[in-house]
Amino acid sequence: MRTAAIIPARYHSTRFKGKPLADICGRPMVWWVYQQVKKCMAIDEVLVATDNEEIMETCRLYDINCMMTSKNHRTSTERLYEVSRKILADIYVCVNGDEPLIEPEIIEQIVPKDEETFFAANLMSVIQKPSEVVDETNIKVVTDTDGYALFFSRSPIPHPKSSIRFEYYKHLGVLAYSRQALEFFATTPKGEIEKIEDINELRFVEHGKKLKMIPVRASSLSVDTPKDLDYVRAVIKERLQKGEWKF
């Protein structure tokens, strides 16, 4: 089974323009994500999918495998689908370009052991900080007893009316799809809830498709704001000084 990892890198982010090129310890953020994904033993090919010439040129400068994709994609999953029509693989793993702290061992957990015709999965982790629960950039998720997504929301879910003995989970920017799952996403219109919440994964939930949620222990943080970037810079600097990360 062949697995390709795609790193969507869009320049004109609504919250943080030029985010993939943000400097972290002398390297652009997309470089750090690419290096982490390359370490994953379950991945056969890694490439950045962008819609911007500056990002493309930066990838060439740092010898990063990169592909130019359409500027018209509204979601990273649509960009992934375009790549899937050009790069042959059984599973396409999406690692968002704003996840420079992602660990290769974490990525490996989303790759299925057996080939499935329709496969869609997303990593999730327990929220550690109370502030992240109410932060709308952190997408919360609840699952059924078999670990499949019931609902995603930018609001805290579930609501603690009768008990506080539970943990909040947030989805991580690491997803995996079979070719058929990507085809479904690309050819299925947004549902009403997806339009309201602005969460891609709800397309599967609203249309009755199973989306496996895989719990992992992760300290990763998606960089959505300059404040997040400052935190990530400090973490990477510390890891480099301690020799925990070597490139």
Secondary structure, DSSP 8 states (H G I E B T S, - for coil): --EEEEEEE-S--SSSTTGGG-EETTEEHHHHHHHHHHT-TT-SEEEEEES-HHHHHHHHHTT--EEE--TT-SSHHHHHHHHHTTS--SEEEEE-TT-TT--HHHHHTTS-SS--SS-EEEEEEE--SHHHHH-TTS-EEEE-TTSBEEEEESS-SS--SS---S--EEEEEEEEEEHHHHHHHHHS---HHHHHHT-TTHHHHHTT---EEEE---------SHHHHHHHHHHHHHHHHHTS---
